[in-house]
Amino acid sequence: MISFPLPEQLVADLLAQWWLRLEQPLRAGGTSSWLAPVVRAGTDEPLLLKVARLHPEAEHEPDGLRLWDGDGAVRLHETTRGGDAYAVLLERCEPGTELGDAVAEPDQDPVVAGLLQRLWREPGPDHPFRPLAEMCEQWAAEYEEEPCADLDQGLEREGLELYRELARPAPHDRVLVTDLHAGNILAARREPWLVIDPKPYVGDPAYDPTNHLLNCRVRLFADPEALVDRVAGLCGVEAERLRLWLFARLVVESSWWPELAEVVPRLAPR
């Protein structure tokens, strides 16, 4: 795994500016961020310093965390940008166990659904978030450059049209997490589970459960319609709309996960 270069000067400046003491050295958090447990001078409050590469999907992570203010997500204490990186000082989740490591997959459904329902907020008039349609157009265009060879072209065409159509701005749009799955939900002391690493956009709430569905691999391949019906009911979204979203996402995702071509026909519009 190759992570982006640690911006050492930015880290040094942040430690001084925010009066922080590192409890452990920064470690790579995937390929685009660095993480370290810290405490603020004069307190024993456990915090987490995250320094991440600026990239389009995560552009508004601090704005989303500020909006939610700890209601279902980790609380944001500080944020800043410098060069090609940004930094956030976050509430530290302890013990920090991932939902996927602690709870059987079917039992993750109500946790994910409950958190989504809390996080879906009506965007204010001056909100900074981009429309979901912008992200969907980018992903659809990337698929068209490298389509799945195993997918029926008629289903492919229908999926791409739906992907763009469902993402169009509408009155019921809300602030979305867009990347919520069991690996981005951690056990904490303040609440049983808290969301981390959001990638907020404004769009159709029925889009948001699809990331969880894509990670329910056994049930997705065994009975995708039953999975959709269960999660739609828990999330309070229309099952047919969630099914269409999942169908469209499977088409787009099949570019790099060709096995999904097997599931696509089973969710195609009736």
C-alpha positions in Angstrom: 0.0 0.0 0.0 1.4 3.4 -1.0 0.1 6.4 0.9 0.5 10.0 0.0 3.6 11.6 1.5 3.2 12.8 5.1 3.1 16.6 5.1 5.5 16.9 8.0 5.5 20.7 8.3 1.7 20.9 8.3 1.6 18.3 11.1 4.2 20.2 13.1 2.3 23.4 12.7 -1.0 21.7 13.7 0.5 20.2 16.9 1.7 23.7 17.9 -1.4 25.6 16.8 -3.9 23.2 18.4 -1.8 22.4 21.5 -1.6 18.7 20.8 0.6 15.9 22.0 1.0 12.8 19.9 0.3 9.6 21.8 1.6 7.5 18.9 3.3 8.3 15.6 1.1 9.0 12.7 0.3 5.9 10.7 -1.1 5.6 7.2 -4.9 5.3 7.1 -5.3 3.8 3.7 -3.7 5.5 0.7 -4.9 9.0 1.2 -4.6 9.9 4.9 -2.5 9.8 8.1 -3.9 9.2 11.5 -2.7 9.6 15.1 -4.2 9.5 18.6 -3.6 12.8 20.3 -4.5 14.7 23.5 -4.8 18.5 23.8 -2.4 20.0 26.3 -4.0 20.4 29.8 -6.8 17.8 29.1 -7.1 14.1 29.0 -9.7 14.1 26.2 -8.9 11.4 23.6 -8.8 13.0 20.2 -7.7 11.8 16.7 -5.7 13.8 14.3 -6.4 13.0 10.6 -4.3 14.6 7.8 -5.6 13.7 4.4 -4.9 14.3 0.8 -7.3 16.7 -0.9 -9.4 14.7 -3.4 -12.8 15.3 -4.9 -14.9 12.7 -3.0 -13.7 13.8 0.5 -13.7 17.6 -0.2 -16.6 18.3 2.2 -15.9 15.8 5.0 -15.3 18.7 7.5 -18.5 20.5 6.4 -20.6 17.3 6.9 -19.1 16.6 10.3 -19.8 20.3 11.3 -23.4 20.0 10.1 -24.0 16.7 12.1 -22.2 18.0 15.2 -21.7 14.6 16.7 -25.3 13.4 16.1 -24.5 9.9 14.7 -21.0 10.8 13.5 -17.7 11.6 15.2 -17.6 15.2 16.5 -15.4 17.7 14.7 -13.2 19.9 16.9 -10.9 21.7 14.4 -10.2 21.8 10.7 -7.7 23.5 8.4 -6.2 23.2 4.9 -2.7 23.5 3.8 -1.1 22.8 0.3 -2.6 19.6 -1.1 -3.8 18.3 2.3 -6.4 19.1 4.9 -6.5 18.2 8.5 -9.3 17.5 11.0 -9.2 17.0 14.8 -11.8 14.5 15.7 -13.4 12.9 18.6 -11.6 9.6 19.1 -13.8 6.4 18.9 -12.9 4.0 21.7 -12.7 1.0 21.5 -13.0 1.9 17.8 -14.0 -1.6 16.6 -15.5 -1.6 13.1 -19.1 -2.7 12.9 -18.1 -5.3 10.3 -15.7 -6.9 12.7 -18.2 -7.0 15.7 -21.6 -7.7 14.2 -22.9 -10.4 11.8 -23.8 -8.9 8.4 -27.7 -9.2 8.7 -27.5 -7.5 12.1 -25.6 -4.6 10.6 -28.7 -3.6 8.6 -30.6 -1.8 11.4 -27.4 -0.1 12.6 -26.7 1.3 9.2 -30.3 2.3 8.6 -30.6 4.0 12.0 -27.5 6.1 11.4 -28.6 7.1 7.9 -32.0 8.3 9.1 -30.3 10.5 11.6 -27.7 11.9 9.2 -30.1 12.7 6.4 -30.6 16.5 6.8 -32.3 19.0 4.6 -29.6 21.2 3.1 -29.8 24.9 4.0 -29.9 27.6 1.4 -26.1 28.3 1.7 -24.9 24.8 2.0 -21.4 23.9 0.5 -22.2 20.4 -0.7 -22.2 19.3 -4.4 -25.1 17.6 -6.1 -25.1 13.8 -6.2 -25.6 14.2 -10.0 -22.1 15.5 -10.3 -20.5 12.4 -8.8 -22.8 10.0 -10.7 -22.0 11.7 -14.0 -18.3 11.2 -13.4 -18.7 7.6 -12.5 -21.0 6.9 -15.5 -18.5 8.6 -17.8 -15.7 6.4 -16.4 -17.8 3.3 -17.0 -18.3 4.3 -20.6 -14.6 4.6 -21.1 -14.1 1.0 -19.8 -17.4 -0.9 -19.9 -17.9 -4.4 -18.6 -17.5 -7.0 -21.4 -19.8 -9.5 -19.6 -22.8 -7.2 -19.4 -25.8 -7.2 -21.8 -25.6 -3.9 -23.8 -29.3 -3.2 -23.4 -29.1 -3.6 -19.6 -25.9 -1.5 -19.6 -27.7 1.3 -21.5 -30.7 1.2 -19.2 -28.5 1.2 -16.1 -26.5 4.2 -17.2 -29.7 6.1 -18.1 -31.2 5.4 -14.7 -27.9 6.3 -12.9 -28.1 9.7 -14.4 -31.9 10.1 -14.1 -32.2 9.1 -10.5 -29.4 11.5 -9.5 -31.2 14.6 -10.8 -31.9 17.2 -8.1 -35.3 16.9 -6.5 -37.3 18.6 -3.6 -36.8 15.5 -1.4 -33.0 15.7 -1.6 -31.0 15.5 1.6 -27.4 15.7 2.7 -26.0 12.2 2.1 -23.1 10.3 3.5 -22.5 8.4 0.2 -19.8 6.0 1.6 -21.5 4.4 4.6 -20.7 0.8 5.1 -19.7 -1.4 8.1 -16.0 -0.4 7.8 -16.9 3.3 8.3 -18.9 2.7 11.5 -16.9 2.4 14.8 -17.8 1.5 18.3 -17.5 4.4 20.7 -18.2 5.4 24.3 -20.5 8.3 23.7 -22.8 6.3 21.5 -22.7 2.6 20.5 -21.8 3.4 16.9 -20.5 6.5 15.2 -19.9 7.2 11.5 -16.4 8.2 10.3 -15.0 9.3 6.9 -18.2 10.7 5.3 -18.2 12.0 1.7 -21.2 14.3 1.7 -23.2 15.2 -1.3 -26.8 16.4 -1.7 -29.2 14.0 -3.4 -31.7 11.2 -3.2 -31.7 9.4 0.2 -32.5 6.1 -1.5 -29.0 6.2 -3.0 -27.2 6.1 0.4 -28.0 2.5 1.4 -26.5 1.1 -1.8 -22.9 1.2 -0.4 -24.0 -1.1 2.4 -25.9 -3.4 0.0 -22.7 -3.7 -2.2 -20.8 -4.9 0.9 -23.5 -7.6 1.7 -21.9 -9.9 -0.8 -23.4 -13.2 0.1 -27.0 -11.9 0.3 -26.5 -9.7 -2.7 -25.7 -12.7 -4.9 -28.2 -15.1 -3.2 -31.3 -12.9 -3.1 -30.8 -9.3 -4.1 -34.6 -8.4 -4.1 -35.0 -9.7 -0.5 -32.0 -7.7 0.6 -33.4 -4.6 -1.0 -36.8 -5.0 0.6 -35.3 -5.5 4.0 -33.0 -2.6 3.9 -35.5 -0.3 2.3 -38.0 -1.0 5.1 -35.4 -0.3 7.8 -34.3 2.9 6.1 -37.8 4.2 5.4 -37.2 4.6 1.6 -39.2 3.3 -1.3 -38.1 -0.3 -2.1 -38.6 0.1 -5.8 -36.5 3.2 -5.9 -33.7 1.5 -3.9 -33.9 -1.4 -6.3 -33.5 0.9 -9.3 -30.5 2.6 -7.6 -28.9 -0.7 -6.8 -29.5 -2.0 -10.4 -27.8 1.2 -11.8 -24.9 1.0 -9.4 -24.3 -2.7 -10.2 -24.0 -1.7 -13.9 -21.5 1.0 -13.1 -19.5 -1.0 -10.6 -19.3 -4.0 -13.0 -16.6 -2.3 -14.8 -14.1 -3.3 -12.1 -16.2 -6.1 -10.5 -17.4 -8.2 -13.5 -19.1 -10.8 -11.3 -21.9 -8.2 -10.7 -23.1 -8.8 -14.2 -24.7 -12.0 -12.8 -26.9 -10.0 -10.5 -27.8 -7.1 -12.8 -30.6 -8.9 -14.7 -32.3 -9.9 -11.5 -32.8 -6.3 -10.5 -33.6 -4.8 -13.9 -36.7 -2.6 -14.2 -39.8 -4.6 -14.7 
